[in-house]
Amino acid sequence: MGEGAGGGRPAAGVRPGGRRGVPRPWVVREGDAWWMVVGGGLRDERGGTATAWVYRSTDLEAWAYHGLLTTRHTTQTDGEWSGPAWECPQLFPLDGRWVLTLSAWEPDHPHHAVYAVGDFTDGRFTAQRWSRLTFGPSYYAGSAFADREGRRGLIHWMRQVAGDGWAGAHSVPHLLRLEGDAVVCEPHPAVAAARTGALGEATDGHDVAAPSSAVDVEWDAGERSALRVAADDDRDAVVPVVVLEADGGLLVARLGDERWEMPRGTGPVRVVVDGPTCEVFTTAGVMGLAVAAGPALRVAVEGDGGARVFGLS
């Protein structure tokens, strides 16, 4: 849980806590004021205490330092480790609660996204539960938004996505909801609205070909089954883009010799491949991967279950 701690006003022009990098402020309205949240960390002899500084304004022009939003030492691991410093903290209301999302950071080593569900009062956040939000090597620096209907979401920076002049890519927009004290992510309805039509259902022994490098897959993963999305450049050579294996309560992603795990969750697994990115959604978390899709794809299922495959524009 987040524990309050005292702290002085950071010097002007200096990142709070002396950490390297440029602050990325987040502003949210609550009560009669606007609150600006800036992430960082406090140095100490035991490895560092992550925190976020809070500033208050009533007009979005004049800002006064208010204190620390919350703090958490790097040795605290109840629920999920959140690192010695935080980047890109985002604070917003969701389904009657307050949610804090952040990216765990160590010097020159960005990790993954973490969230806490709790209460926000007078510039202070009290966490009730800490959990991991993202898995795999790619997601970082999530940016929160509210769509036209007021629904809350996140868009992540996806690291390791290469290309001429590229510095990563953006994820598809993720729609958020609360199930108890757990944040559940799914592709925003705009993703389904971009479907070009159903391409078929992949089952064991029956592949589905996609004419482009973008597909939206709904996979009914069994206890022992696998989903294989492969580049199908010439219809003769099929090179794996990503292989997802359901192994009881785990979902394992394989890219060549590399392997990542995430909780399986319940219900269908949603997989969105869009050129150089692959995103995997379960009720227990999301995984982002940089991939090499090629101009066409083939989707295959091994074992039980099936996968409904849709094209994307």
Secondary structure, 3 states (H helix, E strand, C coil): CCECCCCCCCCCCCCHHHCCCCCCCEEEEECCEEEEEEEEEECCCCCCEEEEEEEEECCCCCCEEEEEEEEEECCCCCCCCCCCEEEEEEEEEECCEEEEEEEEEECCEEEEEEEEEEEEECCEEEEEEEEECEECCCEEEEEEEECCCCCEEEEEEECCCCCCCCCCEECCCEEEEEECCEEEEEECHHHHHCEEEEEEEEEECECEEECCCEEEEEEEEEEEEEEEEEECCCCCCCEEEEEEEEECCEEEEEECCEEEEEECCCCCEEEEEECCEEEEEECCEEEEEECCCCCCEEEEEEEEEEEEEEEEC
